[in-house]
Amino acid sequence: MAANAILFITLALLNSIRISLAFDPRPLQDICVAPTLGLATTSTCKNPNLVTADDFYMTGLNRPGPFNAYGVTFTLASVATTPGFNTQGQTSLYAELAPNGIFPPHIHPRASEIIYVIEGLVEVGFVTSFPAYKYYSKVIKRGDAFIFPVGLVHTVRNVARGKSVTISSLNSQNPGIIFLPDSLYAAKPPINSSYLARASKLDENTVKDLQTKMWFA
Ligand SMILES: *[C@@H]1O[C@H](CO)[C@@H](O)[C@H](O)[C@H]1NC(C)=O
């Protein structure tokens, strides 16, 4: 094969690898400030003459509201809060976890997540796919980081005596979040309880009870 043909095929392969590794599409312009706040990519950008530094700025990340029933509270910096995030493939999350606070097992279908500990001690982990279901977990402290690979079930719980504080960075402007218990037991309309009972190896009354509980969503 001619050297040129080999080069061409190599470049074509490299290009396809680059595309398959990409998540959100690469922006086609320096900035595309969303005209309104919202998660979806908008095809129209705010008039550049009207853009200000505040479009790229968010304050109050470190002042989340009260803890929820799981003992967590968080704020997001994303295109939902800051229109300049549009097309940049990024979401940030500041979280505080009360003693025993948890994020239930969940998945981000469109992003990997790097979690940094600012304060406290947090047990983090993720589970690989069927059939291995290998659980990689670790207790991380202030100054440590851990990555949850894209699309895998992961766990976060505070194991400090006091509160813990984390910051996460996700490589999508719309990472999505699927809490596992909620998607099973809080689906609307409900998933057939006899089916769920068989699937979860629980009795049907337990499943029906779970289906009446308050979930994250
Ligand atoms: C759930 O599935 C079972 C078994 O197929 C069926 O008998 C039952 O009527 C279904 N329940 C509902 C609420 O549809």
The ligand as an ORCA input file, in Angstrom:
! r2SCAN-3c Opt
* xyz 0 1
  C     -48.594     -6.663     37.157
  O     -48.301     -7.864     36.526
  C     -49.020     -8.966     37.051
  C     -48.469    -10.255     36.436
  O     -48.413    -10.165     35.055
  C     -50.494     -8.771     36.753
  O     -51.255     -9.845     37.249
  C     -50.938     -7.476     37.420
  O     -52.284     -7.195     37.103
  C     -50.064     -6.322     37.004
  N     -50.404     -5.196     37.861
  C     -50.774     -4.023     37.359
  C     -51.090     -2.974     38.384
  O     -50.874     -3.817     36.163
*
